[in-house]
């Protein structure tokens, strides 16, 4: 005699589908927010760069400071900051 109910497998399948759906929705939200952040940062860099001293040295310094402020979070290298500016 089995202690597992007859509808166990279908319930497990429903739960795993809901978990995967929630995970996918969370990833979409994170990606949307990151794209918005990168656009915003690119616009900020573009506006600072116009008629100013915001060149390669300043952006490299900014990248180092951001990496120090947010250790373990990638994406804020000087090269990526320039890409954000181009993206904007």
N, C-alpha and C positions, 0 to 999 in steps of 0.2 A: 504494500500500500504506500503510495507516494504522499509526502507531506506538502508538496508543491502544488498550488492550485492550477487548474486547467488553463486559466487565462494569464498565467505568470509571464509566458514568453511574449504575448501581445502587449502586456503592460510594460515589460522591460523595453520593448521596441518603441512604444509611445514615449516613454521617458527619455530614452537615448535620442530620439528625434527632436524632442523639445529642447534638450540640452544643446544639441548641435545647432539648432536654429537660434537659440539665445547666444551661443558663442559667435556665430556668423554675424548676427545683428550687432554684437558688441564690437567686433572687428571693423564692420562698416562704419560705425560711429567714430571709433578711434581714427580710422583713416580719413574720414571727413574732417575731423577736428585738426588733424595734422596738416592736411592740405590747406585749411583755412589759416592755421598758424604760419605756415611757410609763406603763403601769399601775403599775410600781414607783415611778417618780418621783411620780406622782399620789398614791400612798399615803403616801410620805414627806412630801410637802407637806401633805397632810391631817392627818397626825399632828403636824407642827410647828405647824400653824395653831391647833390646839385650845388655847385658854387662853394664847396666846402673842402676841408682837408681830409675827408673820409676816403682815404685811399687804401692800398693793400696793407700797409703797416697797421693802420687803425683797425681794419677788419680782422687781421691776424690777431691783434691784441684782444679784440672783442671775442673772437673764437676761443682763445685761451681762457678768458674770464668766464665765458659761458660753460666751458667744459669743467672748470674748477667749481663753479656754482652748482652744476648738475652732473656730478660724477656718475658714471655708469649709464648715462643716457647719450646715445650717439646722435649724429646728425648735425652737430653744430661746429663742424670744422670750418676753416676759412673758405675752403673750396665750396662747401655746401652753402655757406652764407652768400657767396657770389651766385651760386645756382638759384637760390631763393630770389635774389635781386633780378636775375634773368627771367625767372618764372613770372614774376610780377610784371 
